[in-house]
Amino acid sequence: MAASASAAAVVPPTRIVCGIYGAGTVGGGVVIVLRRMRERFLKRGLDFVVKTIVCKNLTKERDFELDEGTTKTDDIRAIVDDDEITMVIEVMGGTDDAREVTLAALRAGKHVVSANKALLAQHLAEIEEALVENPGCRMGFEAAVAGGIPVIRSLQASFRADSVTRVAGILNGTTNFMLSAMHRDGTSYAAILREAQARGFAEADPSADVDGLDALAKLCILARLCFGVTIAPDAVPTQGIRAVTSEDFEYANMLNATIKLVGVAERRTGADGTEAVSAFLSPALALKDSTVGAVGGVDNIVVVDSENLGEVAFRGPGAGRFATANSVVSDMLAIAAEARAGPTPGAPSGPDAVFPIAASPGTVLDFDTVARFYIRLVIKDTQGVLRVVGELAERHCFSLYSVLQTPIKTRDRVAFVVTTDETRSAQVQAFAKDIRSLEWCLDDPLCMPFL
Ligand SMILES: NC(=O)c1ccc[n+]([C@@H]2O[C@H](COP(=O)([O-])OP(=O)(O)OC[C@H]3O[C@@H](n4cnc5c(N)ncnc54)[C@H](OP(=O)(O)O)[C@@H]3O)[C@@H](O)[C@H]2O)c1
């Protein structure tokens, strides 16, 4: 009697048939983590079955084993056209095939988990439309921003009763590794880039990292989550780290600061009550012992300022096989658990479940940010330079706060720095353009905000 009662209580686990696009660093990590955690997930009543894995090169040797029963294919439609598959994991990167399969999966009523920030940032509007059409579908993208750091679901779940005013962070591990070494050892940009490439932190073509494009995509996703606005990546003022020199670190040191590549998105309320969201991606001066300034190496950090909570920081590994796979599998678990429980009356669905914060009506985008600035000028030493710099600052309606000068080595090429009082970025850019046109100015001035 007791035996049959306990047998009757056993509920078979829910089978979630999955397809994975990508068999690389993250795809392999997902397969391994699912296998490692299988017993624990089964105890929670969830049986993840990887039916199909899609890659480009079927003969390439892999550094992980496939489960018995998993098919490997290079047919891009094999997952989205398979009715048995209900959850699609997109970890192949790119924005062409990835866009096609993500939209096809959502339109076919499948859940999608993606690590692909470029796809999300560039095609957010289309993805949201697909979610509107299929409100039962979920899109998980914890891994797309700051890899292993659990920031996305925290923003989705824990700020619903709050109002975010600013989100800022170090969103790229490669450039943080490079800038941290330049700060610590005085290494040159070229030397540390070579080292990052040799150690596998930077690609042979490092543009996506050093020009800020990778971090920019993540910033746009964060801005959508925090402020409810869709920002096209190419609209955001973006400056990478190529122009940052070891001399800039000497000057930063004089200011008790270091230099970090940061993305910042901010909401301001005007005197008439209208809201404006601004964003920029730039190397910036951060005090050495500040929340952002203290983050070294390949780590990422996301700092959220909100009306109820004040400042909250999420710090940790922004990339890596298992850190990223952990985020992907956590999304898979959350979506599968929600699907098994069935819809909760009144719970948000479609895009509202994914992006719970909506922009206030009339919110505008305004990329003219307000900050104090560091401006490094490289000149041929000439009489009257400081007077002209001061006059131009006055013409562009801002005040200089300080002038910094390390000992001059050669008068043919002198770098010096001016810092400003709080001003608008457009005024600083106009000032820099005017300075650049002067005969004694040898390089584009490097303008960086203070955090
Ligand atoms: N690596 C990280 O630490 C990390 C962190 C956060 C987010 N992400 C994101 O995760 C995604 C994957 O990154 P990853 O590092 O795993 O890349 P990866 O190691 O280069 O792996 C990509 C995989 O996708 C396959 N693939 C690429 N394009 C394909 C296509 N058009 N059709 C079919 N298969 C295709 C490749 O096939 P072959 O192997 O046959 O060439 C490879 O197996 C990217 O969006 C990346 O931004 C990565």
The ligand as an ORCA input file, in Angstrom:
! r2SCAN-3c Opt
* xyz 0 1
  N      33.172     33.195    -25.603
  C      32.684     33.922    -24.596
  O      33.264     33.989    -23.507
  C      31.389     34.647    -24.780
  C      30.889     35.425    -23.721
  C      29.651     36.074    -23.849
  C      28.969     35.965    -25.041
  N      29.503     35.253    -26.076
  C      28.744     35.185    -27.316
  O      28.413     33.829    -27.586
  C      28.360     33.600    -28.986
  C      29.302     32.446    -29.334
  O      30.601     32.755    -28.912
  P      31.744     31.630    -28.880
  O      32.887     32.263    -28.164
  O      31.212     30.341    -28.425
  O      32.109     31.541    -30.436
  P      32.927     30.381    -31.162
  O      33.778     29.658    -30.209
  O      33.555     31.006    -32.357
  O      31.787     29.376    -31.650
  C      30.853     29.698    -32.614
  C      30.190     28.414    -33.066
  O      29.114     28.731    -33.933
  C      29.254     28.038    -35.160
  N      28.792     28.947    -36.198
  C      29.180     30.216    -36.405
  N      28.494     30.751    -37.436
  C      27.677     29.776    -37.889
  C      26.732     29.705    -38.928
  N      26.507     30.749    -39.717
  N      26.065     28.553    -39.120
  C      26.293     27.492    -38.313
  N      27.178     27.499    -37.298
  C      27.862     28.625    -37.088
  C      30.732     27.710    -35.294
  O      30.861     26.544    -36.082
  P      32.286     25.848    -36.364
  O      32.830     25.455    -35.014
  O      31.978     24.677    -37.187
  O      33.112     26.898    -37.042
  C      31.114     27.491    -33.820
  O      30.860     26.159    -33.440
  C      28.729     34.943    -29.632
  O      27.551     35.650    -29.925
  C      29.507     35.654    -28.538
  O      29.451     37.069    -28.656
  C      30.685     34.599    -25.965
*
